[in-house]
Amino acid sequence: MNKFALIIGLLAFALGLGAAQYFISRPSMSADEGSTVVPVVAGKFGGDFTLMQGSKPVSLNDFKGKVVVMYFGYASCPDICPTTLSIIASGLKELTPDELAQVQPIFISVDPERDSGDKLMAYATHFHPSFIGITGSPQQVQQAAKQYGAYFAKVPGTSAMGYTVDHTSQTYLVSKDGQYVKILPHNISKKDVVESIRDAL
């Protein structure tokens, strides 16, 4: 075998090995294109956290036995948050009363400076009465977001709002036992929400 053929063979082997490692290590994909089901691994991904609903502490574990539909955003968000929350709400309205009783939608504000107490709950329940709105100190919110791979950052502005917040726009479905998280991408539809919740139930 000449040197050129040997080099080509080694490159092909390396590429094949890399592809195999990728498909072995990647999270399992669900039936819905673009969504991912990820096992909760303590200290690495997912898990419990505690934030505040006004003056009342609320933990994710409080909702064990229900499918939790969770979204990180903020009440002053001009477009992405209201659009996604409206889609989630439209999906919730398609559920039967028995199904809805087994679901807890949660809106987590990444803007605790402006979102708190009655204002946050009023914003969340505007989309659907079963929503709750929670937040916490910047450090607490950052920790909860980090656990689920969510990102946010304050962006200074010159408008009357003062600043905006850049953030990921993914919807997280936590299984009834808290062991799995399904991540739905930004461009979800009502059908995606309904099917994903019913699969989790």
C-alpha positions as CSV (number, residue, x, y, z in Angstrom):
1,M,0.0,0.0,0.0
2,N,1.5,3.4,-0.9
3,K,1.7,6.3,1.5
4,F,-1.3,8.2,-0.1
5,A,-3.6,5.3,0.2
6,L,-2.5,4.8,3.8
7,I,-3.3,8.4,4.7
8,I,-6.7,8.2,3.0
9,G,-7.5,5.0,5.0
10,L,-6.5,6.5,8.3
11,L,-8.6,9.7,7.6
12,A,-11.7,7.5,6.8
13,F,-11.2,5.5,9.9
14,A,-10.9,8.6,12.1
15,L,-14.0,10.2,10.6
16,G,-16.0,6.9,11.1
17,L,-14.9,6.7,14.7
18,G,-15.8,10.3,15.3
19,A,-19.3,9.8,13.9
20,A,-19.8,6.7,15.9
21,Q,-18.8,8.5,19.1
22,Y,-21.2,11.3,18.3
23,F,-24.2,9.1,17.8
24,I,-23.4,7.1,20.9
25,S,-23.0,10.1,23.2
26,R,-25.8,12.4,21.8
27,P,-29.1,12.7,23.7
28,S,-31.9,10.5,22.4
29,M,-34.2,12.2,20.0
30,S,-37.9,12.0,20.4
31,A,-40.4,11.3,17.7
32,D,-41.0,15.1,17.3
33,E,-38.3,16.5,14.9
34,G,-36.1,18.9,16.7
35,S,-37.0,18.0,20.3
36,T,-34.7,16.1,22.6
37,V,-35.3,13.9,25.6
38,V,-32.6,14.2,28.2
39,P,-32.2,12.1,31.4
40,V,-31.8,14.1,34.6
41,V,-28.3,13.6,35.9
42,A,-27.6,15.0,39.4
43,G,-25.1,17.8,39.3
44,K,-25.0,17.9,35.5
45,F,-28.5,18.5,34.0
46,G,-31.9,19.2,35.4
47,G,-33.1,18.5,38.9
48,D,-34.8,20.4,41.6
49,F,-34.6,24.1,42.4
50,T,-36.4,26.6,44.6
51,L,-37.6,30.0,43.5
52,M,-40.3,32.4,44.8
53,Q,-43.9,33.0,44.0
54,G,-44.2,36.4,45.7
55,S,-43.2,35.6,49.3
56,K,-43.8,31.9,48.9
57,P,-41.0,29.5,48.1
58,V,-41.8,27.1,45.3
59,S,-39.7,24.0,44.4
60,L,-39.9,22.0,41.3
61,N,-40.3,18.9,43.5
62,D,-43.6,20.4,44.7
63,F,-45.1,19.2,41.4
64,K,-44.0,15.6,41.4
65,G,-46.8,13.5,40.0
66,K,-47.5,16.2,37.3
67,V,-45.9,17.0,34.0
68,V,-44.2,20.4,34.4
69,V,-44.1,22.7,31.3
70,M,-41.4,25.2,32.0
71,Y,-40.3,28.4,30.1
72,F,-37.6,31.0,31.0
73,G,-38.4,34.5,29.9
74,Y,-39.5,37.9,31.3
75,A,-42.7,40.0,31.4
76,S,-41.3,42.9,29.5
77,C,-40.2,40.7,26.6
78,P,-41.6,42.4,23.4
79,D,-42.1,39.4,21.2
80,I,-40.6,36.0,21.8
81,C,-42.1,35.3,25.3
82,P,-45.7,36.3,24.5
83,T,-45.6,34.3,21.2
84,T,-44.2,31.1,22.9
85,L,-46.4,31.4,26.0
86,S,-49.5,31.9,23.7
87,I,-48.6,28.7,21.8
88,I,-48.1,26.8,25.1
89,A,-51.5,28.1,26.3
90,S,-53.2,27.1,23.1
91,G,-51.9,23.6,23.7
92,L,-53.1,23.5,27.3
93,K,-56.6,24.5,26.1
94,E,-56.7,21.4,23.9
95,L,-56.2,19.1,26.9
96,T,-59.2,17.4,28.7
97,P,-59.9,18.6,32.2
98,D,-58.4,15.3,33.5
99,E,-55.2,15.8,31.5
100,L,-54.9,19.4,32.5
101,A,-55.1,18.5,36.2
102,Q,-51.9,16.5,35.7
103,V,-50.0,19.4,34.2
104,Q,-48.3,22.4,35.8
105,P,-47.1,25.2,33.5
106,I,-44.4,27.4,35.0
107,F,-43.1,30.7,33.7
108,I,-39.7,31.5,35.2
109,S,-38.7,35.2,35.0
110,V,-35.1,35.9,34.3
111,D,-35.7,39.6,35.2
112,P,-36.3,39.5,38.9
113,E,-35.5,43.2,39.1
114,R,-38.7,44.1,37.4
115,D,-40.8,40.9,37.7
116,S,-42.0,39.9,41.1
117,G,-45.1,39.1,43.1
118,D,-48.5,40.1,41.8
119,K,-47.1,41.5,38.5
120,L,-45.5,38.3,37.6
121,M,-48.5,36.1,38.4
122,A,-50.8,38.5,36.5
123,Y,-48.5,38.2,33.5
124,A,-48.3,34.4,33.6
125,T,-52.0,33.8,34.2
126,H,-52.9,36.2,31.4
127,F,-51.9,33.4,29.0
128,H,-53.6,30.5,30.9
129,P,-55.1,30.4,34.5
130,S,-53.1,27.3,35.4
131,F,-49.7,29.1,34.8
132,I,-47.7,30.2,37.8
133,G,-45.0,32.8,37.6
134,I,-41.8,32.4,39.8
135,T,-38.5,34.1,40.1
136,G,-35.8,34.7,42.7
137,S,-32.5,36.4,43.4
138,P,-30.3,36.8,40.3
139,Q,-28.1,34.0,41.7
140,Q,-31.0,31.7,42.2
141,V,-32.4,32.3,38.8
142,Q,-29.0,31.8,37.2
143,Q,-28.6,28.5,39.0
144,A,-32.0,27.2,37.8
145,A,-31.3,28.3,34.3
146,K,-27.8,26.7,34.3
147,Q,-29.3,23.4,35.5
148,Y,-31.5,23.3,32.3
149,G,-29.0,24.7,29.9
150,A,-30.9,28.0,29.6
151,Y,-29.0,31.3,28.9
152,F,-29.9,34.9,29.6
153,A,-28.1,38.2,29.8
154,K,-29.2,41.8,30.4
155,V,-28.6,44.1,27.4
156,P,-28.4,47.9,28.1
157,G,-30.8,49.9,26.0
158,T,-31.8,53.5,25.3
159,S,-35.6,53.0,25.2
160,A,-38.0,53.7,28.1
161,M,-37.7,50.1,29.1
162,G,-34.1,50.8,30.1
163,Y,-32.8,47.4,29.2
164,T,-33.8,44.1,27.5
165,V,-32.8,40.5,28.3
166,D,-31.4,38.2,25.7
167,H,-32.5,34.6,26.5
168,T,-32.9,31.2,25.0
169,S,-36.4,30.3,23.9
170,Q,-36.9,26.7,24.6
171,T,-39.8,24.9,26.4
172,Y,-38.9,22.2,29.0
173,L,-41.2,19.4,29.9
174,V,-40.2,17.6,33.1
175,S,-41.6,14.1,33.6
176,K,-43.9,13.2,36.5
177,D,-41.1,11.6,38.4
178,G,-38.7,14.4,37.6
179,Q,-36.3,12.0,35.8
180,Y,-36.5,13.1,32.2
181,V,-36.7,16.5,30.5
182,K,-38.0,17.0,27.0
183,I,-36.7,20.1,25.3
184,L,-38.9,21.7,22.7
185,P,-37.3,24.2,20.3
186,H,-38.4,27.8,19.8
187,N,-40.4,27.1,16.7
188,I,-43.0,24.8,18.4
189,S,-46.6,24.6,17.3
190,K,-49.7,23.9,19.3
191,K,-49.7,20.3,18.0
192,D,-46.1,19.9,19.4
193,V,-47.2,21.0,22.8
194,V,-50.3,18.8,22.9
195,E,-48.5,15.7,21.6
196,S,-45.5,16.2,23.9
197,I,-47.7,16.6,27.0
198,R,-49.8,13.6,26.2
199,D,-46.7,11.5,25.6
200,A,-45.4,12.5,29.0
201,L,-48.7,11.7,30.7
